[in-house]
């Protein structure tokens, strides 16, 4: 790409590094591989600074994932519909007791569509897991089901 290109000039004006299109492919597919040959128009210093910022941000994100957000020790599961961890007595948790079935998401009985009047007996599956368990091998055409519809595991009661 010529240095006189309007976009190249704009990048250079804002000190944005110019890199070849295959830069990201080699970065992902060949970790640790030298990437200097992909940097264009003598923007190597800008590329190094940009890359360093991205690495620091990625490390911060990883640290945030592993640091508990609150120190209350609570293991309450939030409702996927309203986001509340309150009212655990009416929260349905997708799956069985052993955790071998279901995804573990929570939904209040009144957040289901349609709302349930009581917590059902037995195991409960969210709509996604319920469809996966009962879905035929071939794709079906037909009516779509809303994501927050609630149903029991067939035959679980």
N, C-alpha and C positions, 0 to 999 in steps of 0.2 A: 504494500500500500504506500503510495507516494506521500512524502512529508507535506506536500502542498494541499493535500485533501482537506476539505473544510472540517470534517470531524476530527481528523488527526490534529489539526491546529487548535481546535476547541479543547481536546484532551490535554495537549501540551500547555495551553494557557492556564489550565486548572491543575497542572502537575499530576495528571492521572497517567499511570504507566500504560504504554501501548504494548500489547502482547498479541502474538499470532493466535489464530483460532484453535490450533491444536494444543495450546498450552494447557488447558484444563484437562484434556484427554490424557496427556502424559502425566499430569500431576496426579490424577486419580489412578491411572493404570500402572504407573511406574513410580511409586513413592520413593523418594530419595534420589531420583534421577535428576541430573543438573538441568535446570530450566532456562539458563541464561540465553541460549540460542533462540528462544521464543520471544524475548524482550526486544522491542523495536525502537528505533529513533533515540538511542542512548538514554533510555528512561530506566536503566537498571537500578539506580538508587531509589527512585520512586517505587519501583516494583518490590524491592527489598522492604521498604518501609510499609507498604500496603500489605505484603505477605506477613510481616511481623505483627501488624495490628490484627489481621484475621486470625492468626494463631493464638494471640493473647485472648481475643474474644471467644474463640472456640474453647480454650482452657477454662475461662470464666463460666461459660455455659455448662461445661462438664462438671465443674465444681458445684454449681448451683443445683444440678440434678441430684448430686449425692449428699447435699446438705439438707436436713429436714427443714421445712419452711416454718413450722411452729414447734415449740418445745413442750406442748401440752401432753405429748405421748399418745394422743388420740389416733386410733386407727379407723375412725369412722369413714365410711365410703360415701362420697357425695352422690346425689341424685343426678343422673345424666340429663334430665329435663330441666330442673330448676336450679341445680347446683348446690342445694342446701344439704348439710350433713345432719340437720336437726330431724326430729321425729323418726328416730331409728326403729321404733316399734311398728311403723307402717312402711318400712323400706323393704323392697324385694331385692334380693341379690341373685343375679343370674348364675345358675349352676347347682351342683349338688354339694353335700357336706364335705366330700373328699377333695373337691376341686378338680376332679377329672373331667367334668362336663361343664360347659358354660364359660363365659368370659369374665365373670365377677363384677360386672357393672351394677350399680344400684338404681332403682326407680321407686319413688313413692307410689303407693296404690292409687292416689288421687292424681298423679301425674301421668298415669297410663291413659291411653286413648283407645277405647273408652275407659274411664276411671273404674277401678274395682272397689267394691264396698268393704271387703275384708281381705286380710292377708290369706292367700290360699294355703291349704295344707299341702305338704310335699314340696318337691323341688320346682323351681320356676326358671324359665329361660326367657331372655330378652328376645324381641322379635328377630334380630339378626341370627342368633344362635338357634332359635326355634326353626327358622326357615332353613338353615344349614343342615339341621338334623333331619328334617322331613323333605328336603328338596330332592327331586329326581335327578338322575345322572345327566340327563339332557336339559339344555336351557328351555325354559317355558316362556311363552308369550301370554300376556294377560294383564290383569289388574295389579297395579303396584300397591304394596302395603305400606302404611305410614310407619316411620321409624320408631315411634314411641307406642305402638299398639302393644298391649300386654296379653300374654297367653301362658297357659300352663304347659309343662312338658307333656306331650301326649302319653297317656298310660302311666303317669307318675303317681297319680292319686290312688 
